Amino acid sequence: MSTEQPSRFDNPDSEMGLWQVGGKANSKSDSETFFVGPEADDRMKKFRESISYIRLAWDRYPQFMGELRDYVMRQREPQIVPGREGEWKEGPGLVETLLSSRKEWPELGDGENDVGYSAVRLYTSDYCYKKIFEPMNYSFREWNLAGKDLRALTFLVELLNIDLYRYIHVNSEANDFTGRTYRGMRITSKALAKIRETAADENLKNRYVAIPLSMMSTSRSRQSALKFAERTVGRDDPHAVLWDVTVYDMNPAYLAAYRKTFPDSIVTSMCAVPVNNLSYFRDIENEVLLRGPFFQIVRVYEDIFRDEPLHVIQAVTLNSNRDHVTAVATNEGEDERMRKIFRDMAISSRSARCTEHAERLGLTADASYYRNEAAQARARFSALM
């Protein structure tokens, strides 16, 4: 592997273990590669309960940080990447910076607060990614994750949320990102077959990949992304894949109506954030961090790259969500209504964009489906409002 490339782009295995792929991906065989089945629903429920608990008990911050420290200290030291000895020397200090920090949502902060974006900076460091975030992805896949470890990792996700939220609010160039972004990778025959099956599902509603518990690092440079689809030593899975993702914002008319009805509910573009200025590799990256993305697959087609097939996944996602400390999930009463409204805003906005893509590609039947899906979601939105 080239020492000029950040390795968090280079090992999709831990990340793919958190992918929810299509509506029918619920077999034990699929779960060996993807995050699927009834157990996945149970784990998502536990995660939502954990994040609500942490937000309601934010005064226990020292306890949560202590649990995170304990989790981190139990992870093995990552093997040094050749050419990155300096980073490995600095790594423990970066970890300690996070573990000693005090982060606050701006709406709640009334004292000392870390504004150094230490959680995001750690994510972009090879040492820290291998020490903390790669184990986190594997841990989230464990059937029996619970108690202190579940709370520690949920707390880490919340620290990332705070960093991203603060960053987009003080950096206009990072706020409300839209555009194309790419991710190259090599995957197994089994994983490719599942993605192709999903992309060809007769029920277009099932043509999706969601990563609710994690993030995907992408690049605004197609050329940079393709480097990670190359066959090299240590990257020998048989199939080259390129994600070609178009990021859109929510329909502004829906957002205006939602904010008028729920003025205290905070909606941000935190699901797609350019973090190049925070990256340990800022000189060579052009990174957009996709947080908890939901990708609607428009099509998968085959191209040629380095004299071998390149499987290109064209997908659409939105940059918007309402994940904020003020949004404590109860799924009851007004909270349930807000969630349903926001869900239909997202479905209608995303489906309208998929309609445009399908029309440009001559996928007439798909365009008709997405047009109808957008209209139905818009009708549900209007009824709930």
Secondary structure, DSSP 8 states (H G I E B T S, - for coil): --TTS-GGGT--HHHHTT-EETTT--SHHHHTTSS-SHHHHHHHHHHHHHHHHHHHTGGGHHHHHHHHHHHHHTS------TT-HHHHHHHHHHHHHHHT-----TTT--S----S-HHHHHHHSHHHIIIIIHHHHHHHT-TT--HHHHHHHHHHHHHHHHHHHHHHHH-TTTTT--EEEEEEEEE-HHHHHHHHHHHT-SSGGG-EEE-TTSEEEEES-HHHHHGGGS-BTTB--SEEEEEEEEEE---HHHHHHHHHH-TT---B-TTEEE-GGG-TTTTT--EEEEES-EEEEEEEEEEEETTEEEEEEEEEEE--B--STT-----SHHHHHHHHHHHHHHHHHHHHHHHHHHHHTT-HHHHHHHHHHHHHHHHHHHHH-
